[in-house]
Amino acid sequence: MPPNLTKPNSGFTSKPSPLCTFVSLIFLLIIGFYTLHYPPGNPKKVLLFQQIFLSSASNSTIASYLRSLTSHPHLAGTKPSLETIHYVKTHFQNLGLETHTVPFQTLLSYPVHASVLMHFGNGTVLNLPLNEMGIPSYPSSGLIQPYHAFSPSGTVHGKVVFANHGREDDYRTLGLMGVNVNGCIVVIRKGGGLSRGAVVKIAEKKGALGVLMYAEGDVSKGSFGSGVERGTVMEGVGDPLTPGWGADEDGERLKLEDKKVLQRFPGIPSLPLPFESAQLILDSLGGPLAPQEWRDSGRSNLSHVGSGLVMVNFTYQGEKKLATIYNVVAVIRGLEEPDRYVLMGNHRDAWTYGAVDPNSGTATLLDIARRYALLMRKGWNPRRTIIFCSWDAEEFGMIGSTEWVEQNLVNLGAKAVAYLNVDCAVQGPGFFAGATPQLDNLILEVTKKVQDQDSEVVATIYEKWKTMNGNNIQRLSGVDSDFAPFLQHAGVPSVDIYYGRDFPVYHTAFDSFNWMINNADPFFWRHVAVAGVWGLLGLHLADDPVLPFDYLSYAKQLQEYKDAYSRVLDGNISLTPLAASIQEFTSAAKQANEETKKLMEQEFTNDLLALKIRALNDGLMLAERGFLDTDGIKGREWFKHLIYGPRSNYESGLEFFPGISDAMAESKNMSQKDGHAAIKHEIWRVARAIQRAAAALKGELV
């Protein structure tokens, strides 16, 4: 572990002083007395266990976990990844948790050969570097060369055009300048809100031969060279050969050449470049001057957009093959409601060492498990079952979590309370949270109980977060972590939390333990803070007699979404069905809140009250499922959630009701009559989904 994990003036060291040890001992003796004398489920006892959880934090322990997890690269499906699987599984087992691995055989993608050559007019040929500079050689370090997973193999030769972020409006800008990318290789700088796969597919649609992509994150500070951002270009989530069902070893699979499989992959090759190699290409470009905003928006030395006298020969050869991946699952059985599941998950696989992405989250999850095990030794048994999930192959497209959700879809639909996700637990300063709206108030309350160590004065995360962005909780419409299958396919209320964002070594070989201790979290106090919030969320959801869901927050959010669409839709398109369904949902939410208040005022001493609480909790748990539609989002039918999910219309800025957003974009290519009909149909679909959620919340048949 690091030689010094002491935070100046923090009062904490990895070796507590005798006084601290004495005080802790007295505290635990007092806690022990009360845990013996309070009956199970007593609110005071629950509060005491929460205090034990917070007081048992250890930054040095989390640091030791992270050091072990990042000792070598561990890309999913490779031999080194087996060591990380064993480490996580053994940790859970040593805590006495019921632990097992869940294997799946899925299609993964690995590089075989890549090269990018610049051919100059005088006959000079320059072979561009494709790997990070300033790190040990790839074979000896165990690193796999940078690549785009699921890129097709191919060799292309052509002139080069710079297309900014590769969005539709970027190509429109090029068109206005008289630049045509048809038959060219396009260079893209990451950013602009599109996935890599979407960027490559748009370039393919414009006639490009191939895509070279670079990131502008400044990773050249200190001893770090230029990173290369790896990633997948497959669209959607999960194993492409088993869409909708778990990828069992002997189960049914589609053929690689099946149309459903091929449509998940781009048709032209792509490759990530180091910044310096991309800059050499950009320096060679001629043609029109780049728009001023393109030149000002990054650190690239950009003058022209192309094409120049230089030709580029780009070759990528990859291999798609079946590989076995392993999820690790550990269970703490609930005492009173063992058939209700609170799931806490993080993926384990990494493109390289993965100190930030994802093992800052993995180390935090392991520490929460350690602290929960400590609570169990002191007499704690959760009311509901807690399930720790360590996912594999997330980097290839949320494959491990998606296959598990598909395999367990019926049980999750009937029994899952919530899914709490942490991917990159610590990227830098500042707390961020995303969630489905019924969990907003719980997140706010929990953050009031955990200290923020970035503050100069003693302050809670809530207080610091409020000054930073007003306690803004983001929504989970993106498909960028393992919450996607839980929420967008299974309808499970979900949370995603982390510290910092947009860290410069994302998906590069510099995402290492050294980078973490020198940049993101030298004393691991941010890890402790994330563990505090994540762990307390889990304790509340597992122990609170009535689930801490507030659907009035959801109703308010739905009303805001409806108002946003009313401002952009044609006045001839009525939102009355949507307004009526939101009103119905609001009424159901008020009723649920009143019932919660009434039940919480009573003593938990009789079976009839327990049955009433169970019925109320069923409605609170199942309401999110109402937002699912069996037909899914048009063109992306696997995504069933009609409130939050991926949209094809990235230019609208409306990150909710994706079906309506897409219909608005498609209507531009239809007659007014047909366009209006398509939008109205999607409005009715969302209205019916909200009505289903309201009925589930009431727990009554209509």
N, C-alpha and C positions, 0 to 999 in steps of 0.2 A: 504494500500500500504506500501512498505518498509519505515522505518522511515527516511532514507536518500538516496535520489537518486542523490546526487551531486557527480559529478566526479571531483576529485582533479585537480585544475588548468584548468578546462574546461570552466569556465565562465558561466556555466549553472546550474541553480537550479530549483527545482520544483516550486518555488515562485520567479518570475523574480523581479529584483531590480527596483526601480522607474525609474532609467536612462534607463534600458532595455525596460521598458514599454513605456517610452516616445519615444525612438527611433523606437520601433515597431509601435507605433501609427502614427508617421510621415511617416514611410515606407508604411503603409497601406493606408494613405491618398493620398500619391503620386500614389500608385497603383490604388486606386479608381478613381483618376482623369484620368489616362491614359486608364483604362478600359472603361470609358464613352466616350472617344474620338477616340479610335481605332475601326474600323469596325470589325464585326465578321470574324474570320479566318485570320486576319492580323498577319503576323509572329511576329511582336513586341508584340502584345497582347498575343499571345500564349506563348512567352518567359516570359512575366510578370506573367502569371498564373503559369508557372513552378516554378518561383522564389517564388511566394506566397506559393505554395505547399511545397517547401523545407523549407521555413522560419517558417511554422506552425507546425514543428515537436515537439513532446512532449514525452520525455522518461517516465515521470510520468504517463501520460495517458495510454500508452501501458502497463506499469506495473500494473495499476489498472485493465485493461481488463484481463491480464493474471491471476491476483490473483482471479478474479471472475470465470474465466473459469476452474481453477484448484482447486476449493474449495472442490471438491469431485470426486471420480472416475466416469467415464461416458462411459462405454463400450457400443457399439452400440446395440440397441435392448432392453436395460434394462431401468427400470423406471428412474434412476438418469440421464440418457442421455437426457430425455425430458426437464429437467431444462436448460441444455446447449443449446438445440435447441431454447427454448424460449428466452434465453439471446441474442443469435445472431440475431434472427428474430426481437426482440424488438429494438435492437440497430439500425438495418437498418431502421426500421419503424420510429423511433424517429428522424432520419436524414432526413425524408421526402422522402425516396426512395420507389419506387414501389416494394413491397416485397411479396413473397409467399413461401409456403413450397410445396415440391413435394414428396409425400409418395410412397414408393415401399414396397411390401411384398416379402421378400427374405429368402432364407435358411441361417440360422446362426447356430452356434455351441457353446455349453456351457458345462462345466465340471459338473459331478455329484459326482464322487469319484475317488481318485487316491491313490496308495500306492506303495512303493518300499521297499522290505524287503531283507536284506542280510542274508543268511543262512550259518553259519560257520560249519566246520567239527566237532566241539565239541558240537554241538547242540544249540549254541547261535544264537539268531535271533535279528537282529538290524533293527528297523524301521527308515528309513532315513527321515530326515526333507525335505519337498518339498516346503515350503513357505519361504519367506524372513524372516530373523531374524532381530530383532532390530526395528520393526515397530509395531504400534498398531494391536491388533488382527483383523483378517479378517472380522468377522461379524460386529464389531462395526465401522470399517473404511469404509465399503462398498466395499472393494476389493474382487474380485473373485480370487480363488486360481489359481496359474500358471498352464497353460495347452497349448496344441497345438490345435487350432481350426481345426475341421474336421478330427482329428485323429479318426480312428475306435476304438470302445470299444474292450476290450479283456484282458485276463490274460495269461501271458507267464512266463515260468520258465526255466532257463538254465544258462549255464556258460556265462562269459562275455569276450568280446574282445574289445580292444581299436582300433578304426579305423581312428584315427587322424581327418581330416576334412570330411571324408566320400566320397572322390572323387574316381573315377575309378583308378587313379594311386596309391592312398593309399591302395586300396584292392590288386592291383598288387604287391605292396611292401610286404603286409602281405603274399600273396601267395608265394613269393620268400623265405620268412622265414618259410614256411611250416605251416602257420596259416590259418585255414579254418573257416569262420564265419557261415557256414551253421549250423542251429540249435542253434545258440547262440544269446545272446542279445549284441548289439554293443553300445559302448559309443562313442559319437562324440563330439568334441569341435567345436563350431561355427567358421566359417571362411572358406577361400578357394574359395569364389566366388559363391558357390551354394546356391540356395534357400533351405529353410527347407524341402519343399515338394520333391525337387530333391534328397536331401540327404536321405530321408526316402525311396523313390522309388528305389534308387540304392541299399540300404541295403536290401530291400525286394527282389530285383533281385538276390542278392548274397546269399539268403537263410536265412537271419537273421530273428529272431522271433519278435524283437522289437528294438526300438531305444531310448536311453537316451541321451539327448543333454544338454551341458552346455556351458556357455560363460565365457571367461577368463578376461573380463573387470574388472579392479581393482576398485571396488566400495566400498572397505572397508576402504577408507580414512576417517579421521575425525569420525563423528558419524554414518556413513553409514555401514550397514551390507552387507551381500552378496546378490546381486540381482538375480532374476530369469527371464530370457528372454523369455517372451511369444511370440507367433506368430502363423501364419496359416501354415498348411502343404498342403493346397489345391493348385493344379497347375492351372495356368491360372488366368483370372480375371472375375469379374462379378458373378451374381447369377447362380449357376450351373443348376438350374431348368429352367432357361429361357435363354438359350444360343443364343444370337443374337437379342433378343427383350426385351423391357422393362418389368420389373416384376410388372405389374399392379395387383391390388388386385384380380380382377375377370378374369384375363387373363389366357391364356394357360400355363400349367406347365408340365414338364416332371416328371415322377415318380422317386422317390429316387433310386429305383433299376434299372433304365434305364442305359444301358451300357454307354451312353454319360455322365451320371452323375457320375457313379462309377469310370470311368477312370480319373476323376479329383482328386480322393482321393487315398492316399496310402492304401495298404491292410494289413499293420501291425501297431500296436499301437506305439505311441511315446509320450514322455513327456520331458519337460525341468526340469533340476535339478539346485539347488544352487551349487555353486562352491565347498563348503565344502562337500556336499554329494557326488558329483562326485569324489572328491579326496579320500574319504573313499573307493570307489569302485576301483579306480586306485591303491591304496596302496595294495589291496588284489590280484592283478593280478600276475600271474606267466608266464611261457612260455618264449619265446625268448626276449632278450633285445630290447627295442624300438630303432629305428634308431636315431643316434645322432641328426639329424636335427629336429626330432619330440620332442626330450627332450629339445632342446635349443630354440624352437620356441614359447614357452608359459610359463606361470607362474605355470603350473601344476607340481607337484612333480611326475614325470613319470619315471618308471624304465622298466617295462615289458609291453607287449601288450596283454598277456593272453594265455590261460585261467588259472586261479588259482584253488584253492580248494574251493573257495566260490561260492555258487549258488545265483542267484538273482531271486526273485519272483516279477514280475512287473504287476500291475493291473491298467487299466484306464477304467473308465466308463463315457461316454459323452452322450450328447443329441443334436441331430440335429432337429431344429424346425423352422417353419415359424415365422418371426418377422417383424414388420413394422419399416422401417427406414425412415428418413426424410432428404432430401436435402433442404437447404434454399437458395433462389435465389433472388437477389436484382438487379434492373435495373436502369441505367441512360440513357434515350433515346437520341440518336444522333440527332442533329439538321438538318444536311444536308444529311447524309447517315444513316438513322435509321435502314436500313436493312443490315448493316455491323456490325458484333459483335466482340468486343474485350473482351475476357473472362479471369477473374482473379480468381483463385480457390485455395482452401486449404481444407483439410479434418478436421473434428471437433472431431470425435470419438477417444477414446484412450483406451489402455489396462488397464491403471490405471489412474493417475492424468493427465498425458500428458502435463507437462509443456514445455518440448522441443518438443516432438512428440505427437500431432501436434500443440499444442495451442500457441507456440511461433509464428507460422505462422498465426493462427487464430487471435491472438491479433494484429498482424501487419496488416492483412487484414482489421480488424475493424477500425484501425487508418487511413488507406488509405481512406476508405469510409468516415470517419469523415472529412478528409482534402479535399476530392473531394466535399463533401457537402458545405464546407466553400467556395470553388471556385465558386460553383453554386450561393451561396448567393451574391457573388461579380460580378456576371454577366456571368460566364463561362457556356457554353453549348458545350459539345464535338461534334465534327463533326460526329463521329460514336458512336454507342451504346456500352456502357460498362456494362458488366454483372458480378456481384460478385457472386461466387458460394461457398457455405459451404457444403462440401460433408459428407455423413455419411457412416459408415461401410467400410472405406478404409482398416482398419487393417485386415479385413477378406478376402481381395483380391480385392481392388479397386471397391467394389460393388456399392456404391452410384453413383460415377462418371460414371462407365460403364453403369449402367442401364439408366442414363440420356442421355448419348451419344447415346446409342442404340435407345432410344425413339425419339431422335431429330436428327437422322442421316442425313435425307434429308436436313433439314434446315441448319445444321452445314456444310454439304458439299457445300451448295450454298452460305452461308453467313458468316461463321466464318473466321475472319482475323487471329487470333492467340490465343493461350491459354497460359497464364502466371501462372505457378504453383509455390507455395512455400509450402513445407511440414514442415520440421523442420527448421524454419527460423534461429534459433540460437542454435548451439550445442557447440560452443567454438570459438576460434580464427581462422581467415583466411577466406577470401571470396572465394566461389566456384560458378561456373555457368555451366549449361548444356543447350544446345539449338540445334535446327536444324540450319544448317550453314548459311542460308540467314539472320539470326538475329545476327550473330557474331558482325558485325560492330556497330549495334545499341547498343548492350550490352557494347561494349568498350567505345563508346561515352558517354553513360549514366553514367558509373562508373567514368568518368572524372569529373562529376559534383557533386559527393557525397563524403563527407569527410569520411575518415577511422579513427575512434576514437582510434584504437589500436596503431596508430603511435605515437612515441615520439615527432615528429615534425608534423606540419600541412601538411597533405598529403591527396590526394584523394584515393578512393578505387582502382582506376586504377593503381596508382603509387605503392601502397603497394602490390597489387595483382601481378604486374609485377615482383617485387623483389622476391615474394614467389614462383611462378611457371610460370612466363613468360606469364601471361594472358591466360593460357590454358583454353579453353572452351571444356568441355566434351560433348559427344554425348549421345543421349537418347535411347540406345538400350535395356536397362534393363526394367524390369517390376516391378518397385519398388516405384512408386507413381502415382498420378492421371493424369499425362501427358500421361500415356500409352494408354488409350482408345482414347484420342484425336488425338495423333500422329499415333499410330500403327494400329488403326482401322478406324479412320475418316480422316486421312491425314491432320490434322490441324497443321501448324507451331507452335512449342512449346518451352517454356523456363522453366528451373527449377533452382532456386537460393537459396543459404543458406550460413550461416557462420558456420565454423567448421565442423568436421566429426568424426564418430566413437566415440560418447560420451559414457562414461562407464555405464550410467544408462538406456541405451536403452531398452525399453519395460519392465522395472522393476517398482516396487512400489516406487523406489527412484526418479523417474522422476517427481519431485514436484516443487512447487514454491520456496521452500527453497533451493533446489539444484540449481535452476536457479540463485537466488540472491547471493548464496555463491560460485558458480563455473563458470557458463557459461557466465553470463552477469549481474554483480552486479548493474550497473548503467543504463542498458537497452539502451546503445548507439549502440550496435550491432543491436538491433531491429530497432532503428531509421535508421541505415545505410541500412538495408534490405528494410525497407519501402521506403526509398529514391529511391533506384534502381528500386524496383518493381513498385512504383507509377509513376516514370518518364517513364519507359517502357510503362506503360498503357497510359500515356498522349500522348506520341509520336505516338503510334499506333492508338489512337483515334483521334488525331488532325492533324497529318501531312497530307497535301493534297495528296501527293504521298506516298504510304506505304514505310516505310524505310527498304525495303528488298534488299539485295545484293546477287544475285544468282551466281555471279562470285566466291564468297567464297564457295558456294555449289559445283560449277564446279571443283574448285581446290581440294576440299575434295574428290570428286568422282574419280578424277585422281589419288590421293594418294592411295585410296582404290584399284583401278585397279592395280596399281604398286605393292601393297602388295601381291595381289593374283598372279601376274606374277612371284613373287619370290618363291612361294611355290607350284605352280601347275606343273603338268607334262608338259614337253615341247611339247608334242603332242596335248595338249589342247589349242586351239586358243582363245585369248581374243579380237580378231578383232571386233566382234560385240559390245563388251563393249566399246572399244576405239572409234569406229565410233559414237556411241550414245552419249558419253561424249563430243566428238568434236561438235556434233550438239547442245547439251545442252549449251556448252560454247558460241557458236555463238548466241544462243537465249538470254543468260544472258548479253552478250555485247550489244546486240540490246536494251534490256530493260534498261540497264544503260544509254545508249545514249539518249533514249527517255525520261527517267527521267530528265536528265540534260537539255534537250531542253525545256521540259515543265516547269521546275522550273525557267527558265530564263524569262518566260513570266508573265505578269500581270494576276491575276485570276479575270478577269472581264467579260468574255463572256461565253455563253452557250456551244459554240463549244469546247472551251478549257476544260470546265468541262466534256464534253462527252469523250474527248480524255484521260483525267486523269482517268475517270471511267473505260474506256477500259483497260488502262495500269494497274490499280489496280486490275482489275479482273484477268489478267494474273499472276500478282505477288501473288495474294491470292490463285489462283487455282493450281499453278504449283506443290505444294506439294502433291495434290491429285493424280497427275499423277504417283507417286511412288507406289500407291496402286494397288494390283492385286486381282481380284475377287476370285481367287482360294486360295489366302493366302499362308502362309508358310506351306509346307508339314508337316502334323502331328500336326500343330497348326494353323488350317485354319482360325480361328477368327482373327489372326494377319495378316493384309493385306499389310503392308508396307514392300517392298522388300529391302530397304536400311537399315532401323533401326528396329530391332525387336528381340525377343528372339531366341536363337539358342540352339540346343541340343548338339552341339559339343563344350563343354566348354574348351576342352584342346587345341583348335587351337589358342586361343588368338586373333582371328579375330572377332571383335565385329561389323561387318557390312556385308552387303550382306548375311544375315543368311541362305538363301536357298542354296547358293553356299557352305557355310561352312558346312552345314549339309550333302549335297551331297558328299562332299569330305570325310567326316567321314563314310558315308554309303558305299561308293565305295570300302572300304577296305574289305567288306564282299561280293563283287561281282566279276565277271570276269572282266578283264581289259576292254573289249569291253563295257560291260554293265555299268561299273563304269564311264568310259569316257563319255558315252552317257548321264548318269544322270547329270553329272557336266555340260556338254555342254548345256543341256536343261535349267538348272538353270541360266547359263550365258545369254542365249537368253532371258529368262524371265526378268532378271534385265535390259538388254539392251532395251527391249521393254518398260519397265517402265520409263527409262530415256528418251526415245523418246517421250513418252506421256507427261512427264513433260515439255520437250522442246516445244512441240506443244501448251500446255496450256499457257506457258510463252509468246509465240509469239501471242497467241490469234487467230490463223488461222487454217483453215482446210487444211489437206494435200491433 
